[in-house]
């Protein structure tokens, strides 16, 4: 059905009066107007509404909104709609990663909402899902029914250590710094001279993955302390030059790395 098209200022005032904090604005029934023309109208309307409202653009990545979205809104969908499958999730992660350099505080790439808790993936696959979204600084929008979440689902989406990577003040989206077949290394800088590291095994067999400091941007001879964010423990071993971990099929390891000397 038609929505706010032609009534942007009227609707923005109503949203502000209702105390709305977040507007996801789809591009359905757009009367054949271009997103680059239509969205700025709502941008101006929200700015006049005298309330800070997060403006989420959703034209499904059709016109590469990462290239122009920062002047218009606070996040922009880089992908078509996600579904609750491993294939859908990782493909959206891949599409979103391409635009990493365009994300920054105030404007974020959005690969669509989280599917954690909807039942279509395994626990390990949901851990990968939440980890990639967090390290990618994607909006962490719960996509399951919050009225009947399992304890397992809550443990995933309420992991404060992983969320803190997503919410880090530096606001730099992580990238795939090395990819060899089904083995991926995602990394990005954090505030306080730290780095976030995510090792992902997308393949069918248990295997080890090694992350090298020169890929991550850590000086090669640095001694590094590693905090395992899903195990909630700081590893006793100190690492120099690289870190290796072994993981099952469709699973991951996520760390915060802190140089100690």
Phi, psi and omega in degrees: 000151175300146180244247188272358183304121182086354180230031188299312183294319178300313182289322179299320178296319179295315179301317179297318180295328178283351182081026181292138179252341190216125177241114171264118189246104181284167181252022178288153176045056187269007178060027177068017175274149182284146177304323182291342176264320187284317185295320179299336177296316177289326176305310181295322179296318179294322180294332178278346190281355174061039173206133177289113180237123177295124184254109182258112179277135178224085170247022170063027178075010187301316183246037177049061185296342176301335183281338183226353188294332185296335179276352189243318185216191183256341172206161182212135178292129179260357187219166168286178186299140177277155169232168190275060176224155177302314184297317179296315183298309185290330178292322176291325175299318180296314181297321182291323184298331181303329185260018187307321186293346183269351180277144177193166179308128182098346181206118192232145170286136185235106178273020178091172190290166178285141175258002182304127178098356181271349169097357184272349181234166176282168177302314180300321180293323175293326175297318176299313180305305183295323181294315180295316180298320181293312184289339179274002181058029178284151173301130182265079183265118181294127183249008178253173179284109186290350181283338183223040177292140176282165176301321179298317179297316180297320179298328179284304189281351178251017179288104186296329181291321178288319178299324181295331174293315179299322186264010183304138187297334180294325172068035179258124179288133178289159178232165167285111182270342173204138179218123179231097184064240182271000183257127185231143174238115177254139179204155177196155181286149173239166175297160178072029177061026178259172177221146173263137182228132178229121177256126185234127174256101180271359184272181185271356185233153174295134183202169179256151178228136179245126175258131181255142183302322184293337174283329187273338182096018176262135178309135193302329183262010182293140170270127190237137171265134183244127176256119178277114190281338178269333175271349181055048177212147175271125183294139182293325181288143170262145187245139178233121174087324182194170177220134180240137176220150178249136182214156180287171174303139177055043178222179188209168168229136181233131185227154160252124182258132182229112176299133180246348173193000000 
